[in-house]
């Protein structure tokens, strides 16, 4: 396939998902906004005043980056996992894509592209909502954008792995519920790992989600528990590993053969 045909294949896959995202916006955008409002009300009116400041910022300002990343991670992951699973078991259009000359790299980019769009938009919406509850500063705007995109990329790729191997809807709900959510909550959403004792600090540092929250918090507030280069390196490494895994699965048909 020449470059023009590859671009058409890529845009066809992305456009289908993006149109779906906006068509069912009460399901794709609204839940994260409502959940975030509830978090802001609870932490702003109940816990925030009791905890006080964290590193010179109000507690609510401190947790905003983690709440944004919580929305980005769950939305980008679930979007790609669900779309690929439906394409594989219900609409069956994945079979048409696989028998076409479209290479695995374009298939991966197409499905992941929709997840990135949803992740970035949801993250931006949650950040916008947070501005109604607390002053939002952008210490490093380019870092904020970088981590929005990188985080959406990594968890869209992870969602694709889940979608490839899922055999039922339970298979795409187990990972977000029992893996992603605990990792996010233990990744520094509500606390700085510097406040943890030695063993728990080391355990939190082994959590990959800690690095994306840390990087995004650095972009917004200028606070960082680890060097920002380390956070970027971890996310880039995860993205590279997941791209290689997805390419292998699609190239060989593992998890796709019925």
Backbone as CSV, one residue per row, in Angstrom:
resi,resn,N_x,N_y,N_z,CA_x,CA_y,CA_z,C_x,C_y,C_z
1,UNK,0.844,-1.203,0.000,0.000,0.000,0.000,0.876,1.248,0.000
2,UNK,0.491,2.233,-0.821,1.244,3.477,-0.829,0.814,4.358,0.345
3,UNK,1.499,5.490,0.512,1.260,6.356,1.670,-0.181,6.857,1.713
4,UNK,-0.754,7.186,0.562,-2.121,7.698,0.514,-3.112,6.652,1.005
5,UNK,-2.947,5.414,0.571,-3.860,4.344,0.980,-3.699,4.015,2.464
6,UNK,-2.455,4.071,2.944,-2.228,3.845,4.377,-2.928,4.915,5.206
7,UNK,-2.863,6.165,4.749,-3.508,7.269,5.446,-5.019,7.099,5.452
8,UNK,-5.583,6.666,4.318,-7.031,6.445,4.227,-7.455,5.341,5.190
9,UNK,-6.674,4.258,5.246,-6.994,3.158,6.168,-6.961,3.636,7.620
10,UNK,-5.922,4.378,7.940,-5.777,4.905,9.302,-6.937,5.815,9.669
11,UNK,-7.256,6.766,8.806,-8.309,7.727,9.103,-9.690,7.069,9.153
12,UNK,-9.890,6.021,8.365,-11.178,5.322,8.392,-11.428,4.703,9.761
13,UNK,-10.388,4.060,10.311,-10.527,3.423,11.623,-10.722,4.483,12.709
14,UNK,-9.906,5.542,12.655,-9.993,6.595,13.670,-11.333,7.316,13.594
15,UNK,-11.756,7.670,12.377,-12.984,8.444,12.213,-14.194,7.695,12.767
16,UNK,-14.235,6.397,12.542,-15.365,5.607,13.026,-15.473,5.688,14.550
17,UNK,-14.333,5.581,15.240,-14.359,5.624,16.700,-14.660,7.025,17.210
18,UNK,-14.061,8.046,16.593,-14.273,9.415,17.055,-15.740,9.820,16.877
19,UNK,-16.341,9.446,15.760,-17.762,9.747,15.548,-18.627,9.051,16.598
20,UNK,-18.251,7.816,16.949,-18.983,7.089,18.001,-18.849,7.793,19.338
21,UNK,-17.636,8.258,19.639,-17.384,8.942,20.915,-18.296,10.150,21.078
22,UNK,-18.410,10.959,20.027,-19.226,12.175,20.112,-20.715,11.858,20.013
23,UNK,-21.062,10.787,19.311,-22.475,10.428,19.177,-23.071,9.998,20.506
24,UNK,-22.286,9.300,21.304,-22.791,8.816,22.608,-22.082,9.567,23.737
25,UNK,-21.943,10.887,23.588,-21.199,11.689,24.560,-21.693,11.553,25.998
26,UNK,-23.005,11.308,26.241,-23.391,11.115,27.654,-22.714,9.906,28.294
27,UNK,-22.275,8.951,27.479,-21.596,7.776,28.015,-20.080,7.934,28.008
28,UNK,-19.552,8.720,27.083,-18.103,8.824,26.939,-17.488,9.998,27.702
29,UNK,-18.220,11.084,27.836,-17.676,12.276,28.485,-18.308,12.562,29.855
30,UNK,-19.626,12.436,29.931,-20.347,12.881,31.124,-19.970,12.132,32.402
31,UNK,-19.810,10.799,32.386,-19.497,10.106,33.649,-18.232,10.620,34.331
32,UNK,-17.188,10.870,33.562,-15.938,11.351,34.158,-16.105,12.747,34.744
33,UNK,-16.896,13.581,34.071,-17.130,14.940,34.573,-17.900,14.890,35.887
34,UNK,-18.964,14.084,35.936,-19.776,13.973,37.147,-18.945,13.403,38.297
35,UNK,-18.183,12.340,38.010,-17.339,11.737,39.043,-16.330,12.737,39.589
36,UNK,-15.747,13.521,38.692,-14.755,14.519,39.116,-15.386,15.586,39.998
37,UNK,-16.593,16.027,39.643,-17.300,17.017,40.466,-17.513,16.469,41.875
38,UNK,-17.901,15.204,41.974,-18.102,14.584,43.284,-16.796,14.534,44.077
39,UNK,-15.705,14.171,43.401,-14.399,14.161,44.066,-14.043,15.557,44.578
40,UNK,-14.246,16.564,43.743,-13.896,17.925,44.142,-14.743,18.391,45.326
41,UNK,-16.016,18.036,45.320,-16.880,18.425,46.435,-16.444,17.755,47.725
42,UNK,-16.118,16.452,47.643,-15.729,15.714,48.843,-14.387,16.214,49.366
43,UNK,-13.389,16.274,48.462,-12.049,16.658,48.909,-11.945,18.147,49.196
44,UNK,-12.788,18.938,48.527,-12.717,20.373,48.757,-13.421,20.805,50.023
45,UNK,-14.569,20.185,50.314,-15.375,20.637,51.451,-15.178,19.794,52.705
46,UNK,-14.742,18.552,52.538,-14.635,17.663,53.699,-13.179,17.456,54.116
47,UNK,-12.372,16.951,53.193,-11.004,16.591,53.556,-10.016,17.740,53.410
48,UNK,-10.231,18.570,52.370,-9.256,19.604,52.067,-8.958,20.517,53.232
49,UNK,-9.993,20.981,53.928,-9.796,21.915,55.033,-9.092,21.253,56.211
50,UNK,-9.299,19.949,56.383,-8.671,19.257,57.499,-7.205,18.935,57.225
51,UNK,-6.882,18.641,55.976,-5.502,18.272,55.635,-4.611,19.495,55.521
52,UNK,-5.146,20.578,54.958,-4.343,21.790,54.807,-3.511,21.776,53.541
53,UNK,-2.388,22.496,53.569,-1.553,22.639,52.385,-0.599,21.461,52.213
54,UNK,-0.242,21.205,50.942,0.759,20.188,50.606,1.803,20.854,49.718
55,UNK,3.007,20.982,50.235,4.106,21.602,49.478,3.744,22.991,48.949
56,UNK,3.013,23.749,49.743,2.685,25.108,49.367,1.415,25.264,48.543
57,UNK,0.725,24.163,48.255,-0.530,24.201,47.508,-1.644,23.631,48.370
58,UNK,-2.872,24.099,48.119,-3.997,23.514,48.837,-4.118,22.051,48.458
59,UNK,-4.726,21.259,49.339,-4.848,19.827,49.066,-5.635,19.574,47.786
60,UNK,-6.651,20.383,47.539,-7.454,20.197,46.328,-6.613,20.463,45.085
61,UNK,-5.768,21.492,45.119,-4.858,21.731,43.996,-3.917,20.551,43.798
62,UNK,-3.480,19.971,44.899,-2.535,18.859,44.822,-3.149,17.626,44.165
63,UNK,-4.439,17.358,44.427,-5.047,16.136,43.900,-5.594,16.306,42.488
64,UNK,-5.707,17.531,41.989,-6.243,17.749,40.639,-5.483,16.944,39.581
65,UNK,-4.140,16.972,39.540,-3.438,16.200,38.510,-3.772,14.709,38.556
66,UNK,-3.878,14.157,39.767,-4.197,12.741,39.878,-5.601,12.419,39.403
67,UNK,-6.558,13.309,39.686,-7.928,13.079,39.247,-8.038,13.179,37.726
68,UNK,-7.285,14.100,37.138,-7.269,14.195,35.670,-6.695,12.918,35.072
69,UNK,-5.589,12.444,35.624,-4.965,11.223,35.102,-5.840,9.994,35.320
70,UNK,-6.586,9.969,36.421,-7.531,8.879,36.658,-8.532,8.796,35.508
71,UNK,-9.061,9.940,35.093,-10.020,9.973,33.991,-9.365,9.588,32.670
72,UNK,-8.146,10.085,32.440,-7.444,9.785,31.189,-7.158,8.299,31.067
73,UNK,-6.625,7.704,32.127,-6.246,6.289,32.107,-7.462,5.400,31.861
74,UNK,-8.510,5.590,32.630,-9.673,4.711,32.521,-10.395,4.881,31.187
75,UNK,-10.478,6.105,30.679,-11.203,6.337,29.433,-10.432,5.847,28.212
76,UNK,-9.150,6.124,28.140,-8.378,5.677,26.981,-8.294,4.155,26.948
77,UNK,-8.127,3.533,28.112,-8.052,2.069,28.169,-9.386,1.441,27.762
78,UNK,-10.463,1.863,28.407,-11.758,1.231,28.155,-12.252,1.483,26.737
79,UNK,-11.931,2.647,26.167,-12.382,2.946,24.819,-11.822,1.947,23.818
80,UNK,-10.509,1.763,23.825,-9.883,0.889,22.841,-10.248,-0.572,23.101
81,UNK,-10.242,-0.985,24.368,-10.592,-2.371,24.688,-12.000,-2.700,24.215
82,UNK,-12.941,-1.798,24.469,-14.333,-2.034,24.089,-14.518,-2.023,22.580
83,UNK,-13.940,-1.026,21.914,-14.098,-0.910,20.453,-13.516,-2.121,19.744
84,UNK,-12.332,-2.558,20.151,-11.724,-3.713,19.488,-12.510,-4.989,19.779
85,UNK,-12.963,-5.126,21.019,-13.747,-6.318,21.370,-15.033,-6.388,20.550
86,UNK,-15.744,-5.279,20.431,-16.979,-5.237,19.640,-16.681,-5.533,18.175
87,UNK,-15.586,-4.991,17.665,-15.210,-5.243,16.265,-14.893,-6.714,16.037
88,UNK,-14.401,-7.370,17.074,-13.994,-8.770,16.943,-15.158,-9.744,17.105
89,UNK,-16.072,-9.459,18.023,-17.109,-10.437,18.349,-18.497,-10.092,17.816
90,UNK,-18.787,-8.829,17.581,-20.150,-8.439,17.221,-20.247,-7.915,15.785
91,UNK,-19.632,-6.781,15.508,-19.711,-6.253,14.140,-18.868,-7.065,13.168
92,UNK,-17.839,-7.736,13.683,-16.954,-8.592,12.892,-16.184,-7.835,11.821
93,UNK,-16.159,-6.522,11.881,-15.433,-5.781,10.853,-13.918,-5.898,11.000
94,UNK,-13.454,-6.423,12.126,-12.022,-6.625,12.280,-11.518,-7.654,11.279
95,UNK,-12.397,-8.626,10.912,-11.998,-9.627,9.922,-11.716,-8.977,8.574
96,UNK,-12.534,-7.995,8.215,-12.330,-7.301,6.949,-11.029,-6.510,6.963
97,UNK,-10.711,-5.927,8.111,-9.464,-5.156,8.209,-8.260,-6.087,8.124
98,UNK,-8.357,-7.249,8.792,-7.233,-8.176,8.839,-6.931,-8.804,7.481
99,UNK,-7.951,-9.034,6.674,-7.716,-9.644,5.361,-7.350,-8.602,4.306
100,UNK,-7.461,-7.333,4.670,-7.073,-6.261,3.745,-5.548,-6.101,3.781
101,UNK,-4.983,-5.326,2.853,-3.523,-5.115,2.869,-3.047,-4.190,3.986
102,UNK,-3.963,-3.753,4.855,-3.577,-2.836,5.926,-2.568,-3.502,6.858
103,UNK,-1.385,-2.928,7.037,-0.366,-3.539,7.910,-0.741,-3.404,9.385
104,UNK,-0.184,-4.271,10.225,-0.484,-4.222,11.657,-0.219,-2.857,12.283
105,UNK,0.820,-2.175,11.844,1.152,-0.875,12.429,0.035,0.145,12.219
106,UNK,-0.614,0.107,11.055,-1.710,1.038,10.780,-2.960,0.635,11.564
107,UNK,-3.201,-0.657,11.709,-4.337,-1.119,12.516,-4.171,-0.646,13.957
108,UNK,-2.971,-0.836,14.496,-2.698,-0.393,15.872,-2.897,1.114,15.983
109,UNK,-2.318,1.863,15.059,-2.416,3.332,15.107,-3.867,3.791,15.003
110,UNK,-4.669,3.103,14.175,-6.060,3.494,13.997,-6.881,3.320,15.262
111,UNK,-6.801,2.138,15.861,-7.576,1.893,17.078,-7.064,2.734,18.250
112,UNK,-5.748,2.848,18.371,-5.169,3.628,19.463,-5.469,5.114,19.284
113,UNK,-5.555,5.570,18.033,-5.845,6.981,17.777,-7.151,7.427,18.394
114,UNK,-8.184,6.588,18.287,-9.466,6.926,18.908,-9.362,7.011,20.420
115,UNK,-8.591,6.096,21.022,-8.408,6.128,22.470,-7.678,7.368,22.926
116,UNK,-6.694,7.806,22.139,-5.957,9.024,22.486,-6.877,10.235,22.433
117,UNK,-7.715,10.299,21.393,-8.655,11.422,21.275,-9.569,11.478,22.495
118,UNK,-10.139,10.328,22.863,-11.040,10.309,24.017,-10.301,10.635,25.312
119,UNK,-9.113,10.064,25.496,-8.359,10.317,26.718,-7.995,11.775,26.883
120,UNK,-7.506,12.402,25.817,-7.097,13.804,25.888,-8.305,14.707,26.114
121,UNK,-9.411,14.451,25.409,-10.600,15.288,25.567,-11.194,15.168,26.970
122,UNK,-11.266,13.952,27.482,-11.795,13.768,28.834,-10.880,14.437,29.859
123,UNK,-9.574,14.284,29.684,-8.640,14.939,30.583,-8.800,16.456,30.563
124,UNK,-8.981,17.014,29.371,-9.174,18.462,29.249,-10.474,18.897,29.915
125,UNK,-11.525,18.091,29.771,-12.809,18.427,30.395,-12.707,18.412,31.917
126,UNK,-12.056,17.394,32.460,-11.896,17.309,33.918,-11.053,18.472,34.420
127,UNK,-10.034,18.830,33.665,-9.203,19.972,34.048,-10.019,21.262,34.015
128,UNK,-10.894,21.392,33.020,-11.755,22.569,32.925,-12.724,22.632,34.095
129,UNK,-13.311,21.492,34.442,-14.242,21.441,35.572,-13.526,21.811,36.866
130,UNK,-12.286,21.358,37.017,-11.541,21.642,38.247,-11.322,23.137,38.444
131,UNK,-11.312,23.892,37.343,-11.096,25.342,37.446,-12.244,26.037,38.174
132,UNK,-13.410,25.386,38.254,-14.535,25.959,38.991,-14.381,25.774,40.499
133,UNK,-13.450,24.904,40.901,-13.295,24.599,42.324,-11.987,25.115,42.907
134,UNK,-10.985,25.279,42.054,-9.673,25.650,42.554,-8.904,26.367,41.445
135,UNK,-8.070,27.351,41.779,-7.262,28.014,40.744,-6.315,27.013,40.069
136,UNK,-6.289,27.035,38.749,-5.431,26.128,37.993,-4.257,26.909,37.425
137,UNK,-3.068,26.439,37.731,-1.859,27.058,37.183,-1.182,26.057,36.252
138,UNK,-0.493,26.574,35.256,0.256,25.729,34.331,1.730,26.111,34.445
139,UNK,2.440,25.386,35.294,3.859,25.694,35.472,4.624,25.439,34.181
140,UNK,4.305,24.337,33.509,4.954,23.970,32.250,3.891,23.413,31.299
141,UNK,3.239,24.269,30.520,2.137,23.829,29.646,2.530,22.721,28.678
142,UNK,3.759,22.777,28.147,4.183,21.743,27.200,4.269,20.376,27.875
143,UNK,4.662,20.361,29.151,4.739,19.097,29.896,3.332,18.557,30.159
144,UNK,2.383,19.449,30.451,0.986,19.044,30.643,0.469,18.341,29.389
145,UNK,0.672,18.953,28.227,0.215,18.360,26.969,0.933,17.052,26.678
146,UNK,2.239,17.026,26.930,3.021,15.816,26.678,2.495,14.637,27.478
147,UNK,2.215,14.858,28.761,1.775,13.743,29.597,0.314,13.370,29.331
148,UNK,-0.500,14.327,28.899,-1.852,13.969,28.470,-1.801,12.999,27.301
149,UNK,-0.979,13.317,26.314,-0.886,12.481,25.112,-0.186,11.158,25.413
150,UNK,0.949,11.214,26.134,1.689,9.989,26.434,0.863,9.020,27.275
151,UNK,0.165,9.539,28.274,-0.655,8.687,29.136,-1.791,8.053,28.343
152,UNK,-2.437,8.845,27.485,-3.501,8.309,26.642,-2.954,7.242,25.695
153,UNK,-1.771,7.487,25.152,-1.145,6.520,24.240,-0.870,5.196,24.939
154,UNK,-0.207,5.275,26.103,0.184,4.049,26.815,-1.039,3.215,27.169
155,UNK,-2.097,3.849,27.689,-3.232,3.057,28.142,-4.201,2.717,27.020
156,UNK,-4.124,3.411,25.906,-4.840,2.959,24.718,-4.190,1.679,24.187
157,UNK,-2.863,1.652,24.176,-2.146,0.446,23.755,-2.436,-0.720,24.698
158,UNK,-2.478,-0.437,26.009,-2.808,-1.484,26.970,-4.244,-1.974,26.759
159,UNK,-5.148,-1.060,26.449,-6.526,-1.444,26.170,-6.633,-2.317,24.934
160,UNK,-5.779,-2.064,23.945,-5.789,-2.892,22.731,-5.365,-4.320,23.052
161,UNK,-4.356,-4.478,23.899,-3.952,-5.824,24.334,-5.125,-6.532,24.998
162,UNK,-5.814,-5.818,25.880,-6.982,-6.387,26.562,-8.069,-6.750,25.561
163,UNK,-8.332,-5.857,24.597,-9.367,-6.120,23.600,-9.044,-7.308,22.717
164,UNK,-7.778,-7.501,22.419,-7.369,-8.629,21.575,-7.639,-9.955,22.282
165,UNK,-7.350,-10.018,23.579,-7.457,-11.286,24.297,-8.789,-11.499,25.007
166,UNK,-9.606,-10.468,25.145,-10.871,-10.622,25.864,-11.792,-11.588,25.126
167,UNK,-12.427,-12.460,25.878,-13.366,-13.427,25.303,-14.816,-13.079,25.622
168,UNK,-15.018,-12.106,26.520,-16.374,-11.682,26.884,-16.279,-10.265,27.433
169,UNK,-17.464,-9.654,27.665,-17.458,-8.314,28.240,-16.840,-8.306,29.633
170,UNK,-16.951,-9.431,30.348,-16.291,-9.516,31.653,-14.782,-9.362,31.513
171,UNK,-14.260,-9.861,30.392,-12.824,-9.787,30.163,-12.301,-8.383,29.982
172,UNK,-13.163,-7.450,29.553,-12.707,-6.068,29.396,-13.114,-5.188,30.567
173,UNK,-13.800,-5.749,31.535,-14.156,-4.976,32.729,-13.319,-5.362,33.936
174,UNK,-12.742,-6.569,33.910,-11.950,-7.037,35.044,-10.691,-6.197,35.227
175,UNK,-9.984,-5.925,34.124,-8.716,-5.196,34.231,-8.910,-3.781,34.783
176,UNK,-9.848,-2.975,34.237,-10.042,-1.641,34.829,-10.444,-1.681,36.295
177,UNK,-11.284,-2.663,36.663,-11.794,-2.717,38.027,-10.756,-3.213,39.019
178,UNK,-10.057,-4.291,38.677,-9.179,-4.943,39.645,-7.692,-4.653,39.445
179,UNK,-7.336,-4.002,38.352,-5.920,-3.687,38.125,-5.708,-2.173,38.021
180,UNK,-6.378,-1.532,37.059,-6.127,-0.113,36.827,-6.528,0.765,38.003
181,UNK,-7.736,0.579,38.515,-8.214,1.448,39.594,-7.328,1.375,40.834
182,UNK,-6.956,0.168,41.318,-6.032,0.136,42.467,-4.688,0.776,42.166
183,UNK,-4.154,0.550,40.956,-2.865,1.144,40.612,-2.939,2.666,40.604
184,UNK,-4.051,3.202,40.082,-4.207,4.654,40.048,-4.282,5.220,41.462
185,UNK,-5.107,4.612,42.306,-5.262,5.137,43.665,-3.982,5.001,44.484
186,UNK,-3.167,3.983,44.171,-1.906,3.792,44.891,-0.737,4.473,44.189
187,UNK,-1.039,5.231,43.129,0.013,5.856,42.343,0.287,7.299,42.704
188,UNK,-0.288,7.769,43.793,-0.012,9.128,44.230,-1.077,10.134,43.876
189,UNK,-2.306,9.668,43.624,-3.398,10.597,43.339,-3.657,11.491,44.544
190,UNK,-3.724,10.904,45.719,-4.141,11.630,46.915,-3.009,11.895,47.901
191,UNK,-1.788,11.515,47.546,-0.680,11.692,48.480,0.639,11.782,47.715
192,UNK,1.636,12.319,48.384,2.998,12.308,47.861,3.705,11.084,48.415
193,UNK,4.442,10.374,47.571,5.095,9.164,48.072,6.191,9.507,49.075
194,UNK,6.607,10.758,49.127,7.598,11.160,50.121,7.035,11.058,51.538
195,UNK,5.703,11.030,51.646,5.077,10.908,52.959,4.975,9.454,53.407
196,UNK,5.339,8.506,52.540,5.221,7.089,52.867,6.491,6.577,53.527
197,UNK,6.362,5.555,54.395,7.565,4.912,54.954,8.314,4.144,53.868
198,UNK,9.539,3.753,54.183,10.450,3.182,53.192,9.886,2.107,52.281
199,UNK,9.345,1.021,52.865,8.853,-0.086,52.048,7.742,0.355,51.115
200,UNK,6.779,1.107,51.635,5.641,1.528,50.832,6.052,2.561,49.788
201,UNK,7.087,3.350,50.100,7.599,4.292,49.104,8.216,3.539,47.931
202,UNK,8.980,2.492,48.239,9.587,1.688,47.173,8.521,0.970,46.356
203,UNK,7.470,0.514,47.031,6.386,-0.181,46.327,5.657,0.777,45.400
204,UNK,5.402,1.995,45.866,4.734,2.991,45.026,5.600,3.366,43.838
205,UNK,6.917,3.395,44.035,7.830,3.744,42.944,7.859,2.676,41.860
206,UNK,7.409,1.451,42.189,7.342,0.381,41.192,6.055,0.427,40.381
207,UNK,5.140,1.341,40.746,3.857,1.477,40.065,4.029,2.410,38.862
208,UNK,3.827,1.926,37.638,4.053,2.795,36.467,3.132,4.011,36.426
209,UNK,1.938,3.890,37.018,1.004,5.015,36.994,1.513,6.170,37.853
210,UNK,2.333,5.864,38.845,2.931,6.927,39.656,3.676,7.923,38.787
211,UNK,4.365,7.428,37.743,5.205,8.297,36.923,4.386,9.228,36.034
212,UNK,3.245,8.759,35.561,2.438,9.660,34.734,1.752,10.723,35.604
213,UNK,1.316,10.336,36.811,0.731,11.324,37.727,1.800,12.319,38.159
214,UNK,2.991,11.812,38.454,4.093,12.676,38.861,4.441,13.682,37.761
215,UNK,4.505,13.207,36.519,4.837,14.092,35.413,3.773,15.142,35.159
216,UNK,2.508,14.729,35.245,1.421,15.675,35.017,1.360,16.704,36.147
217,UNK,1.609,16.267,37.378,1.629,17.192,38.519,2.775,18.200,38.366
218,UNK,3.883,17.731,37.822,5.004,18.638,37.583,4.622,19.696,36.549
219,UNK,3.902,19.282,35.501,3.482,20.225,34.478,2.533,21.283,35.003
220,UNK,1.649,20.878,35.926,0.678,21.829,36.476,1.243,22.661,37.624
221,UNK,1.887,21.998,38.577,2.284,22.667,39.817,3.785,22.893,39.959
222,UNK,4.565,22.199,39.146,6.008,22.296,39.301,6.561,21.408,40.395
223,UNK,5.720,20.478,40.919,6.140,19.546,41.966,6.486,18.203,41.353
224,UNK,7.536,17.573,41.849,7.926,16.274,41.314,8.653,15.462,42.375
225,UNK,8.224,14.212,42.544,8.883,13.321,43.496,10.089,12.619,42.881
226,UNK,10.132,12.546,41.562,11.264,11.946,40.846,11.600,12.856,39.667
227,UNK,12.798,12.763,39.101,13.143,13.595,37.940,12.138,13.411,36.806
228,UNK,11.758,14.505,36.170,10.759,14.446,35.116,11.230,13.570,33.957
229,UNK,12.539,13.528,33.714,13.087,12.687,32.647,12.810,11.214,32.924
230,UNK,12.824,10.843,34.198,12.524,9.453,34.562,11.083,9.104,34.237
231,UNK,10.164,10.009,34.538,8.748,9.774,34.231,8.533,9.620,32.738
232,UNK,9.174,10.478,31.952,9.038,10.393,30.492,9.623,9.076,29.986
233,UNK,10.794,8.695,30.510,11.448,7.466,30.061,10.589,6.240,30.362
234,UNK,9.946,6.218,31.534,9.089,5.083,31.890,7.920,4.976,30.921
235,UNK,7.260,6.095,30.616,6.111,6.068,29.717,6.523,5.699,28.290
236,UNK,7.628,6.235,27.829,8.107,5.897,26.481,8.466,4.414,26.405
237,UNK,9.108,3.900,27.452,9.449,2.481,27.484,8.212,1.592,27.470
238,UNK,7.212,1.965,28.265,5.954,1.202,28.274,5.285,1.246,26.905
239,UNK,5.258,2.417,26.290,4.633,2.555,24.971,5.345,1.665,23.950
240,UNK,6.668,1.670,23.970,7.428,0.860,23.021,7.153,-0.633,23.220
241,UNK,7.125,-1.066,24.475,6.861,-2.475,24.764,5.456,-2.883,24.332
242,UNK,4.477,-2.022,24.574,3.097,-2.338,24.208,2.882,-2.295,22.699
243,UNK,3.566,-1.382,22.012,3.488,-1.361,20.548,4.033,-2.670,19.979
244,UNK,5.172,-3.115,20.496,5.772,-4.364,20.026,4.849,-5.556,20.299
245,UNK,4.235,-5.575,21.497,3.336,-6.679,21.839,2.111,-6.698,20.940
246,UNK,1.502,-5.535,20.722,0.320,-5.466,19.861,0.652,-5.839,18.424
247,UNK,1.797,-5.381,17.937,2.212,-5.716,16.575,2.359,-7.233,16.437
248,UNK,2.973,-7.863,17.438,3.164,-9.313,17.381,1.833,-10.051,17.414
249,UNK,0.933,-9.621,18.295,-0.366,-10.288,18.405,-1.150,-10.198,17.094
250,UNK,-1.188,-9.004,16.512,-1.960,-8.825,15.284,-1.264,-9.504,14.105
251,UNK,0.049,-9.421,14.068,0.804,-10.037,12.967,0.627,-11.545,12.947
252,UNK,0.618,-12.153,14.132,0.506,-13.612,14.212,-0.923,-14.100,14.381
253,UNK,-1.855,-13.196,14.720,-3.248,-13.586,14.925,-3.538,-14.153,16.289
254,UNK,-2.580,-14.026,17.224,-2.812,-14.539,18.573,-3.969,-13.782,19.239
255,UNK,-4.915,-14.535,19.764,-6.069,-13.933,20.410,-7.146,-13.480,19.453
256,UNK,-6.893,-13.566,18.151,-7.848,-13.095,17.156,-8.569,-14.241,16.457
257,UNK,-7.977,-15.395,16.482,-8.605,-16.539,15.819,-9.732,-17.086,16.661
258,UNK,-10.888,-17.254,16.045,-12.067,-17.749,16.779,-12.213,-19.264,16.587
